[in-house]
Amino acid sequence: MLLGLIFLFAIGLALFVIYPMLSSRDEEKSTLPVDVTPAADLKRRRMVVYENLQDLEFEYQARKIAPKDYEALRENYRAEAARLMVASRELDRGTAEDRFIEKEVAARRARLRDRAAESYVCKKCGFNNPVPVKFCGNCGSPISNPRA
Ligand SMILES: [Zn+2]
């Protein structure tokens, strides 16, 4: 009987220890959605720091925390918030640069395409050969390619 109780207690204890590990792992999974962007992550972390700052302020007002500790923690949170804001700004600038580069590349490709198209317009009959050719598809005259 006593042995049985000890056994049950041991199982209970084991579950008590193991269960939070399992549930916290699930929680971690649910708080980390697959589609979280770096920008959203930085913003979320900044919001957490602001909440911590508010809590700290509240605790200080309630005299639950020593002024010295309050000052130190507040400095830490402010530095963290500033760091996250700088990171967000740099990320924004990075994506702006990416957009600029993509636009430049697209414009350059369009120019190349236009130039390529010009290259295959027949000088004799004016036919615009749609693909790179050596001879005009309409009149058979040689196409001089200014790019080559
Ligand atoms: Zn032609």
Backbone and ligand atoms as CSV (ligand in chain L), in Angstrom:
chain,resi,resn,atom,element,x,y,z
A,1,MET,N,N,0.837,-1.212,0.000
A,1,MET,CA,C,0.000,0.000,0.000
A,1,MET,C,C,0.873,1.264,0.000
A,2,LEU,N,N,1.802,1.311,0.950
A,2,LEU,CA,C,2.701,2.463,1.048
A,2,LEU,C,C,3.544,2.588,-0.219
A,3,LEU,N,N,4.016,1.417,-0.689
A,3,LEU,CA,C,4.837,1.391,-1.904
A,3,LEU,C,C,4.039,1.943,-3.085
A,4,GLY,N,N,2.755,1.528,-3.144
A,4,GLY,CA,C,1.860,2.006,-4.212
A,4,GLY,C,C,1.720,3.515,-4.165
A,5,LEU,N,N,1.563,4.059,-2.975
A,5,LEU,CA,C,1.417,5.513,-2.821
A,5,LEU,C,C,2.679,6.247,-3.272
A,6,ILE,N,N,3.814,5.676,-2.863
A,6,ILE,CA,C,5.093,6.287,-3.253
A,6,ILE,C,C,5.233,6.269,-4.774
A,7,PHE,N,N,4.812,5.144,-5.352
A,7,PHE,CA,C,4.893,4.994,-6.801
A,7,PHE,C,C,4.034,6.065,-7.495
A,8,LEU,N,N,2.794,6.209,-7.007
A,8,LEU,CA,C,1.885,7.206,-7.589
A,8,LEU,C,C,2.454,8.620,-7.427
A,9,PHE,N,N,3.016,8.863,-6.248
A,9,PHE,CA,C,3.591,10.170,-5.973
A,9,PHE,C,C,4.744,10.462,-6.947
A,10,ALA,N,N,5.546,9.411,-7.180
A,10,ALA,CA,C,6.691,9.560,-8.092
A,10,ALA,C,C,6.201,9.889,-9.499
A,11,ILE,N,N,5.143,9.206,-9.946
A,11,ILE,CA,C,4.592,9.476,-11.279
A,11,ILE,C,C,4.058,10.903,-11.350
A,12,GLY,N,N,3.342,11.278,-10.281
A,12,GLY,CA,C,2.792,12.635,-10.225
A,12,GLY,C,C,3.888,13.677,-10.315
A,13,LEU,N,N,4.952,13.428,-9.563
A,13,LEU,CA,C,6.084,14.359,-9.541
A,13,LEU,C,C,6.721,14.453,-10.927
A,14,ALA,N,N,6.883,13.272,-11.558
A,14,ALA,CA,C,7.495,13.234,-12.887
A,14,ALA,C,C,6.651,14.039,-13.875
A,15,LEU,N,N,5.328,13.848,-13.827
A,15,LEU,CA,C,4.433,14.589,-14.713
A,15,LEU,C,C,4.525,16.091,-14.428
A,16,PHE,N,N,4.581,16.409,-13.139
A,16,PHE,CA,C,4.641,17.799,-12.712
A,16,PHE,C,C,5.879,18.484,-13.306
A,17,VAL,N,N,6.973,17.721,-13.359
A,17,VAL,CA,C,8.229,18.271,-13.885
A,17,VAL,C,C,8.208,18.314,-15.410
A,18,ILE,N,N,7.701,17.240,-16.012
A,18,ILE,CA,C,7.764,17.121,-17.466
A,18,ILE,C,C,6.729,18.002,-18.169
A,19,TYR,N,N,5.520,18.098,-17.588
A,19,TYR,CA,C,4.439,18.795,-18.279
A,19,TYR,C,C,4.788,20.241,-18.677
A,20,PRO,N,N,5.341,21.049,-17.749
A,20,PRO,CA,C,5.666,22.437,-18.158
A,20,PRO,C,C,6.657,22.489,-19.311
A,21,MET,N,N,7.580,21.510,-19.342
A,21,MET,CA,C,8.550,21.470,-20.446
A,21,MET,C,C,7.827,21.287,-21.773
A,22,LEU,N,N,6.887,20.345,-21.775
A,22,LEU,CA,C,6.128,20.063,-22.998
A,22,LEU,C,C,5.286,21.258,-23.396
A,23,SER,N,N,4.563,21.831,-22.407
A,23,SER,CA,C,3.655,22.924,-22.741
A,23,SER,C,C,4.424,24.170,-23.148
A,24,SER,N,N,5.583,24.410,-22.512
A,24,SER,CA,C,6.337,25.613,-22.879
A,24,SER,C,C,6.879,25.487,-24.302
A,25,ARG,N,N,7.178,24.235,-24.703
A,25,ARG,CA,C,7.664,24.044,-26.062
A,25,ARG,C,C,6.547,24.368,-27.062
A,26,ASP,N,N,5.319,23.940,-26.717
A,26,ASP,CA,C,4.163,24.256,-27.565
A,26,ASP,C,C,3.959,25.765,-27.641
A,27,GLU,N,N,4.097,26.402,-26.497
A,27,GLU,CA,C,3.888,27.841,-26.427
A,27,GLU,C,C,4.880,28.563,-27.334
A,28,GLU,N,N,6.135,28.131,-27.256
A,28,GLU,CA,C,7.179,28.715,-28.074
A,28,GLU,C,C,6.810,28.621,-29.556
A,29,LYS,N,N,6.289,27.449,-29.904
A,29,LYS,CA,C,5.914,27.223,-31.293
A,29,LYS,C,C,4.815,28.201,-31.713
A,30,SER,N,N,3.827,28.387,-30.811
A,30,SER,CA,C,2.678,29.221,-31.176
A,30,SER,C,C,3.044,30.702,-31.183
A,31,THR,N,N,4.062,31.106,-30.397
A,31,THR,CA,C,4.415,32.520,-30.384
A,31,THR,C,C,5.416,32.852,-31.490
A,32,LEU,N,N,5.870,31.844,-32.220
A,32,LEU,CA,C,6.799,32.107,-33.317
A,32,LEU,C,C,6.176,31.677,-34.654
A,33,PRO,N,N,5.276,32.512,-35.186
A,33,PRO,CA,C,4.660,32.146,-36.460
A,33,PRO,C,C,5.698,32.108,-37.570
A,34,VAL,N,N,5.457,31.278,-38.546
A,34,VAL,CA,C,6.446,31.071,-39.606
A,34,VAL,C,C,6.632,32.338,-40.437
A,35,ASP,N,N,5.535,33.106,-40.584
A,35,ASP,CA,C,5.579,34.237,-41.512
A,35,ASP,C,C,5.989,35.535,-40.827
A,36,VAL,N,N,6.606,35.459,-39.636
A,36,VAL,CA,C,7.004,36.692,-38.953
A,36,VAL,C,C,8.172,37.336,-39.714
A,37,THR,N,N,8.013,38.625,-40.023
A,37,THR,CA,C,9.067,39.327,-40.760
A,37,THR,C,C,10.045,39.943,-39.767
A,38,PRO,N,N,11.282,40.215,-40.186
A,38,PRO,CA,C,12.236,40.854,-39.276
A,38,PRO,C,C,11.693,42.181,-38.741
A,39,ALA,N,N,10.994,42.940,-39.611
A,39,ALA,CA,C,10.445,44.230,-39.196
A,39,ALA,C,C,9.397,44.043,-38.106
A,40,ALA,N,N,8.507,43.068,-38.303
A,40,ALA,CA,C,7.452,42.805,-37.324
A,40,ALA,C,C,8.065,42.315,-36.016
A,41,ASP,N,N,9.101,41.508,-36.118
A,41,ASP,CA,C,9.765,40.982,-34.927
A,41,ASP,C,C,10.398,42.115,-34.124
A,42,LEU,N,N,11.075,43.035,-34.810
A,42,LEU,CA,C,11.703,44.173,-34.131
A,42,LEU,C,C,10.650,45.033,-33.448
A,43,LYS,N,N,9.526,45.238,-34.142
A,43,LYS,CA,C,8.462,46.072,-33.581
A,43,LYS,C,C,7.874,45.407,-32.331
A,44,ARG,N,N,7.667,44.093,-32.441
A,44,ARG,CA,C,7.100,43.362,-31.311
A,44,ARG,C,C,8.039,43.456,-30.109
A,45,ARG,N,N,9.344,43.308,-30.355
A,45,ARG,CA,C,10.301,43.379,-29.254
A,45,ARG,C,C,10.329,44.773,-28.633
A,46,ARG,N,N,10.165,45.794,-29.483
A,46,ARG,CA,C,10.149,47.170,-28.971
A,46,ARG,C,C,8.927,47.372,-28.077
A,47,MET,N,N,7.781,46.813,-28.538
A,47,MET,CA,C,6.563,46.924,-27.741
A,47,MET,C,C,6.740,46.265,-26.375
A,48,VAL,N,N,7.430,45.124,-26.361
A,48,VAL,CA,C,7.678,44.415,-25.094
A,48,VAL,C,C,8.517,45.291,-24.170
A,49,VAL,N,N,9.535,45.957,-24.733
A,49,VAL,CA,C,10.391,46.825,-23.921
A,49,VAL,C,C,9.575,47.985,-23.362
A,50,TYR,N,N,8.678,48.558,-24.184
A,50,TYR,CA,C,7.843,49.660,-23.710
A,50,TYR,C,C,6.925,49.203,-22.585
A,51,GLU,N,N,6.391,47.986,-22.740
A,51,GLU,CA,C,5.543,47.433,-21.674
A,51,GLU,C,C,6.339,47.252,-20.392
A,52,ASN,N,N,7.567,46.752,-20.536
A,52,ASN,CA,C,8.431,46.574,-19.369
A,52,ASN,C,C,8.704,47.908,-18.700
A,53,LEU,N,N,8.908,48.941,-19.523
A,53,LEU,CA,C,9.161,50.282,-18.996
A,53,LEU,C,C,7.962,50.777,-18.199
A,54,GLN,N,N,6.770,50.537,-18.748
A,54,GLN,CA,C,5.543,50.951,-18.059
A,54,GLN,C,C,5.392,50.214,-16.729
A,55,ASP,N,N,5.650,48.907,-16.774
A,55,ASP,CA,C,5.572,48.107,-15.546
A,55,ASP,C,C,6.550,48.635,-14.510
A,56,LEU,N,N,7.762,48.937,-14.993
A,56,LEU,CA,C,8.807,49.444,-14.099
A,56,LEU,C,C,8.364,50.753,-13.457
A,57,GLU,N,N,7.811,51.619,-14.277
A,57,GLU,CA,C,7.317,52.909,-13.799
A,57,GLU,C,C,6.263,52.696,-12.704
A,58,PHE,N,N,5.366,51.759,-13.009
A,58,PHE,CA,C,4.280,51.445,-12.078
A,58,PHE,C,C,4.839,50.930,-10.753
A,59,GLU,N,N,5.822,50.034,-10.833
A,59,GLU,CA,C,6.415,49.464,-9.627
A,59,GLU,C,C,7.155,50.523,-8.822
A,60,TYR,N,N,7.763,51.453,-9.552
A,60,TYR,CA,C,8.490,52.517,-8.866
A,60,TYR,C,C,7.500,53.434,-8.147
A,61,GLN,N,N,6.398,53.762,-8.821
A,61,GLN,CA,C,5.358,54.601,-8.211
A,61,GLN,C,C,4.792,53.919,-6.967
A,62,ALA,N,N,4.679,52.585,-7.031
A,62,ALA,CA,C,4.133,51.825,-5.906
A,62,ALA,C,C,5.193,51.548,-4.847
A,63,ARG,N,N,6.378,52.097,-5.065
A,63,ARG,CA,C,7.509,51.942,-4.128
A,63,ARG,C,C,7.877,50.480,-3.903
A,64,LYS,N,N,7.763,49.693,-4.967
A,64,LYS,CA,C,8.138,48.280,-4.866
A,64,LYS,C,C,9.594,48.093,-5.266
A,65,ILE,N,N,10.214,49.160,-5.743
A,65,ILE,CA,C,11.570,49.028,-6.268
A,65,ILE,C,C,12.402,50.209,-5.792
A,66,ALA,N,N,13.666,49.934,-5.478
A,66,ALA,CA,C,14.564,50.973,-4.970
A,66,ALA,C,C,14.908,51.939,-6.101
A,67,PRO,N,N,15.012,53.258,-5.764
A,67,PRO,CA,C,15.323,54.257,-6.810
A,67,PRO,C,C,16.546,53.906,-7.643
A,68,LYS,N,N,17.580,53.352,-6.991
A,68,LYS,CA,C,18.813,53.026,-7.689
A,68,LYS,C,C,18.560,51.928,-8.742
A,69,ASP,N,N,17.827,50.885,-8.305
A,69,ASP,CA,C,17.495,49.788,-9.222
A,69,ASP,C,C,16.605,50.302,-10.354
A,70,TYR,N,N,15.668,51.163,-9.970
A,70,TYR,CA,C,14.756,51.743,-10.955
A,70,TYR,C,C,15.528,52.484,-12.043
A,71,GLU,N,N,16.465,53.341,-11.603
A,71,GLU,CA,C,17.271,54.109,-12.563
A,71,GLU,C,C,18.037,53.180,-13.511
A,72,ALA,N,N,18.675,52.176,-12.921
A,72,ALA,CA,C,19.503,51.258,-13.720
A,72,ALA,C,C,18.655,50.498,-14.731
A,73,LEU,N,N,17.516,49.962,-14.269
A,73,LEU,CA,C,16.636,49.193,-15.159
A,73,LEU,C,C,16.066,50.078,-16.261
A,74,ARG,N,N,15.671,51.304,-15.871
A,74,ARG,CA,C,15.094,52.215,-16.851
A,74,ARG,C,C,16.108,52.552,-17.948
A,75,GLU,N,N,17.360,52.778,-17.500
A,75,GLU,CA,C,18.429,53.044,-18.471
A,75,GLU,C,C,18.576,51.879,-19.442
A,76,ASN,N,N,18.576,50.656,-18.892
A,76,ASN,CA,C,18.703,49.452,-19.721
A,76,ASN,C,C,17.579,49.359,-20.742
A,77,TYR,N,N,16.350,49.551,-20.267
A,77,TYR,CA,C,15.200,49.436,-21.160
A,77,TYR,C,C,15.244,50.510,-22.248
A,78,ARG,N,N,15.633,51.722,-21.835
A,78,ARG,CA,C,15.694,52.811,-22.822
A,78,ARG,C,C,16.745,52.554,-23.873
A,79,ALA,N,N,17.894,52.043,-23.426
A,79,ALA,CA,C,18.971,51.720,-24.369
A,79,ALA,C,C,18.506,50.631,-25.332
A,80,GLU,N,N,17.801,49.634,-24.792
A,80,GLU,CA,C,17.299,48.532,-25.615
A,80,GLU,C,C,16.274,49.051,-26.633
A,81,ALA,N,N,15.379,49.924,-26.168
A,81,ALA,CA,C,14.365,50.493,-27.069
A,81,ALA,C,C,15.034,51.290,-28.186
A,82,ALA,N,N,16.065,52.073,-27.816
A,82,ALA,CA,C,16.777,52.886,-28.810
A,82,ALA,C,C,17.478,51.978,-29.820
A,83,ARG,N,N,18.083,50.919,-29.304
A,83,ARG,CA,C,18.802,49.978,-30.169
A,83,ARG,C,C,17.834,49.333,-31.169
A,84,LEU,N,N,16.660,48.939,-30.667
A,84,LEU,CA,C,15.664,48.301,-31.535
A,84,LEU,C,C,15.135,49.280,-32.573
A,85,MET,N,N,15.000,50.557,-32.158
A,85,MET,CA,C,14.491,51.555,-33.101
A,85,MET,C,C,15.499,51.791,-34.221
A,86,VAL,N,N,16.779,51.863,-33.854
A,86,VAL,CA,C,17.836,52.027,-34.861
A,86,VAL,C,C,17.827,50.842,-35.823
A,87,ALA,N,N,17.679,49.639,-35.261
A,87,ALA,CA,C,17.658,48.431,-36.090
A,87,ALA,C,C,16.478,48.482,-37.064
A,88,SER,N,N,15.314,48.932,-36.572
A,88,SER,CA,C,14.126,49.049,-37.437
A,88,SER,C,C,14.387,50.027,-38.572
A,89,ARG,N,N,15.004,51.158,-38.209
A,89,ARG,CA,C,15.268,52.194,-39.211
A,89,ARG,C,C,16.229,51.685,-40.276
A,90,GLU,N,N,17.259,50.966,-39.804
A,90,GLU,CA,C,18.232,50.420,-40.751
A,90,GLU,C,C,17.587,49.397,-41.677
A,91,LEU,N,N,16.670,48.630,-41.100
A,91,LEU,CA,C,15.963,47.632,-41.895
A,91,LEU,C,C,15.114,48.324,-42.964
A,92,ASP,N,N,14.415,49.401,-42.554
A,92,ASP,CA,C,13.592,50.179,-43.499
A,92,ASP,C,C,14.454,50.714,-44.633
A,93,ARG,N,N,15.611,51.289,-44.256
A,93,ARG,CA,C,16.494,51.856,-45.257
A,93,ARG,C,C,16.984,50.767,-46.201
A,94,GLY,N,N,17.269,49.591,-45.609
A,94,GLY,CA,C,17.709,48.454,-46.411
A,94,GLY,C,C,16.684,48.077,-47.449
A,95,THR,N,N,15.400,48.004,-47.055
A,95,THR,CA,C,14.372,47.622,-48.020
A,95,THR,C,C,14.163,48.722,-49.046
A,96,ALA,N,N,14.343,49.999,-48.635
A,96,ALA,CA,C,14.233,51.105,-49.591
A,96,ALA,C,C,15.337,50.995,-50.638
A,97,GLU,N,N,16.552,50.663,-50.161
A,97,GLU,CA,C,17.669,50.481,-51.096
A,97,GLU,C,C,17.401,49.327,-52.052
A,98,ASP,N,N,16.846,48.245,-51.505
A,98,ASP,CA,C,16.514,47.094,-52.355
A,98,ASP,C,C,15.541,47.512,-53.452
A,99,ARG,N,N,14.510,48.285,-53.058
A,99,ARG,CA,C,13.511,48.732,-54.040
A,99,ARG,C,C,14.166,49.583,-55.114
A,100,PHE,N,N,15.073,50.494,-54.686
A,100,PHE,CA,C,15.768,51.369,-55.633
A,100,PHE,C,C,16.582,50.532,-56.618
A,101,ILE,N,N,17.315,49.554,-56.084
A,101,ILE,CA,C,18.156,48.705,-56.944
A,101,ILE,C,C,17.286,47.916,-57.922
A,102,GLU,N,N,16.167,47.361,-57.403
A,102,GLU,CA,C,15.275,46.602,-58.284
A,102,GLU,C,C,14.741,47.480,-59.418
A,103,LYS,N,N,14.403,48.742,-59.070
A,103,LYS,CA,C,13.886,49.662,-60.081
A,103,LYS,C,C,14.945,49.957,-61.137
A,104,GLU,N,N,16.178,50.203,-60.655
A,104,GLU,CA,C,17.291,50.477,-61.572
A,104,GLU,C,C,17.532,49.297,-62.518
A,105,VAL,N,N,17.534,48.097,-61.943
A,105,VAL,CA,C,17.768,46.897,-62.748
A,105,VAL,C,C,16.668,46.746,-63.790
A,106,ALA,N,N,15.412,46.960,-63.362
A,106,ALA,CA,C,14.282,46.830,-64.291
A,106,ALA,C,C,14.407,47.845,-65.425
A,107,ALA,N,N,14.790,49.099,-65.061
A,107,ALA,CA,C,14.930,50.153,-66.072
A,107,ALA,C,C,16.039,49.799,-67.054
A,108,ARG,N,N,17.157,49.284,-66.503
A,108,ARG,CA,C,18.290,48.931,-67.367
A,108,ARG,C,C,17.918,47.779,-68.305
A,109,ARG,N,N,17.182,46.805,-67.754
A,109,ARG,CA,C,16.737,45.680,-68.583
A,109,ARG,C,C,15.829,46.170,-69.705
A,110,ALA,N,N,14.932,47.115,-69.355
A,110,ALA,CA,C,14.001,47.643,-70.362
A,110,ALA,C,C,14.776,48.361,-71.457
A,111,ARG,N,N,15.811,49.143,-71.047
A,111,ARG,CA,C,16.633,49.857,-72.042
A,111,ARG,C,C,17.337,48.868,-72.963
A,112,LEU,N,N,17.900,47.804,-72.355
A,112,LEU,CA,C,18.584,46.776,-73.146
A,112,LEU,C,C,17.619,46.117,-74.122
A,113,ARG,N,N,16.398,45.866,-73.642
A,113,ARG,CA,C,15.390,45.222,-74.476
A,113,ARG,C,C,15.050,46.126,-75.669
A,114,ASP,N,N,14.859,47.421,-75.351
A,114,ASP,CA,C,14.545,48.376,-76.414
A,114,ASP,C,C,15.667,48.424,-77.440
A,115,ARG,N,N,16.920,48.482,-76.941
A,115,ARG,CA,C,18.062,48.562,-77.835
A,115,ARG,C,C,18.144,47.295,-78.698
A,116,ALA,N,N,17.868,46.145,-78.047
A,116,ALA,CA,C,17.906,44.888,-78.775
A,116,ALA,C,C,16.844,44.890,-79.866
A,117,ALA,N,N,15.657,45.393,-79.534
A,117,ALA,CA,C,14.565,45.435,-80.505
A,117,ALA,C,C,14.948,46.338,-81.669
A,118,GLU,N,N,15.563,47.508,-81.347
A,118,GLU,CA,C,15.996,48.429,-82.397
A,118,GLU,C,C,16.992,47.754,-83.337
A,119,SER,N,N,17.834,46.917,-82.755
A,119,SER,CA,C,18.907,46.292,-83.517
A,119,SER,C,C,18.393,45.420,-84.650
A,120,TYR,N,N,17.180,44.924,-84.513
A,120,TYR,CA,C,16.699,43.975,-85.511
A,120,TYR,C,C,15.604,44.551,-86.400
A,121,VAL,N,N,15.533,45.902,-86.390
A,121,VAL,CA,C,14.637,46.554,-87.351
A,121,VAL,C,C,15.410,46.619,-88.678
A,122,CYS,N,N,14.772,46.117,-89.719
A,122,CYS,CA,C,15.439,46.087,-91.024
A,122,CYS,C,C,15.597,47.505,-91.566
A,123,LYS,N,N,16.827,47.850,-91.949
A,123,LYS,CA,C,17.078,49.194,-92.452
A,123,LYS,C,C,16.494,49.378,-93.851
A,124,LYS,N,N,16.302,48.261,-94.555
A,124,LYS,CA,C,15.822,48.349,-95.933
A,124,LYS,C,C,14.304,48.477,-96.013
A,125,CYS,N,N,13.598,47.547,-95.309
A,125,CYS,CA,C,12.141,47.573,-95.408
A,125,CYS,C,C,11.445,48.051,-94.142
A,126,GLY,N,N,12.237,48.225,-93.081
A,126,GLY,CA,C,11.640,48.730,-91.852
A,126,GLY,C,C,10.921,47.682,-91.026
A,127,PHE,N,N,11.004,46.421,-91.453
A,127,PHE,CA,C,10.336,45.355,-90.702
A,127,PHE,C,C,11.021,45.155,-89.357
A,128,ASN,N,N,10.229,45.083,-88.303
A,128,ASN,CA,C,10.776,44.884,-86.963
A,128,ASN,C,C,10.828,43.389,-86.669
A,129,ASN,N,N,12.007,42.797,-86.895
A,129,ASN,CA,C,12.163,41.373,-86.610
A,129,ASN,C,C,12.056,41.137,-85.110
A,130,PRO,N,N,11.127,40.298,-84.682
A,130,PRO,CA,C,10.872,40.133,-83.237
A,130,PRO,C,C,11.969,39.371,-82.499
A,131,VAL,N,N,12.836,38.632,-83.229
A,131,VAL,CA,C,13.910,37.884,-82.567
A,131,VAL,C,C,15.235,38.261,-83.217
A,132,PRO,N,N,16.338,38.062,-82.498
A,132,PRO,CA,C,17.646,38.344,-83.101
A,132,PRO,C,C,17.854,37.518,-84.368
A,133,VAL,N,N,18.107,38.199,-85.485
A,133,VAL,CA,C,18.294,37.508,-86.768
A,133,VAL,C,C,19.477,38.109,-87.512
A,134,LYS,N,N,20.032,37.358,-88.421
A,134,LYS,CA,C,21.107,37.884,-89.260
A,134,LYS,C,C,20.539,38.460,-90.543
A,135,PHE,N,N,19.384,37.889,-90.973
A,135,PHE,CA,C,18.742,38.378,-92.194
A,135,PHE,C,C,17.295,38.715,-91.890
A,136,CYS,N,N,16.802,39.756,-92.518
A,136,CYS,CA,C,15.439,40.221,-92.285
A,136,CYS,C,C,14.434,39.117,-92.622
A,137,GLY,N,N,13.463,38.933,-91.758
A,137,GLY,CA,C,12.441,37.916,-91.962
A,137,GLY,C,C,11.465,38.307,-93.046
A,138,ASN,N,N,11.462,39.594,-93.421
A,138,ASN,CA,C,10.516,40.076,-94.426
A,138,ASN,C,C,11.121,40.132,-95.820
A,139,CYS,N,N,12.333,40.767,-95.927
A,139,CYS,CA,C,12.911,40.956,-97.254
A,139,CYS,C,C,14.227,40.199,-97.461
A,140,GLY,N,N,14.791,39.640,-96.398
A,140,GLY,CA,C,15.990,38.835,-96.562
A,140,GLY,C,C,17.283,39.626,-96.582
A,141,SER,N,N,17.215,40.950,-96.383
A,141,SER,CA,C,18.440,41.763,-96.345
A,141,SER,C,C,19.211,41.444,-95.068
A,142,PRO,N,N,20.564,41.536,-95.162
A,142,PRO,CA,C,21.342,41.317,-93.941
A,142,PRO,C,C,21.021,42.393,-92.895
A,143,ILE,N,N,20.942,41.962,-91.646
A,143,ILE,CA,C,20.678,42.897,-90.556
A,143,ILE,C,C,22.008,43.245,-89.928
A,144,SER,N,N,22.359,44.515,-89.950
A,144,SER,CA,C,23.586,44.911,-89.278
A,144,SER,C,C,23.237,45.187,-87.819
A,145,ASN,N,N,23.948,44.508,-86.971
A,145,ASN,CA,C,23.652,44.625,-85.523
A,145,ASN,C,C,24.635,45.609,-84.894
A,146,PRO,N,N,24.157,46.802,-84.539
A,146,PRO,CA,C,25.058,47.812,-83.980
A,146,PRO,C,C,25.660,47.410,-82.637
A,147,ARG,N,N,25.044,46.445,-81.980
A,147,ARG,CA,C,25.568,46.028,-80.679
A,147,ARG,C,C,26.756,45.084,-80.821
A,148,ALA,N,N,26.791,44.377,-81.952
A,148,ALA,CA,C,27.830,43.359,-82.096
A,148,ALA,C,C,29.175,43.990,-82.479
L,1,ZN,ZN,ZN,13.729,43.816,-94.554
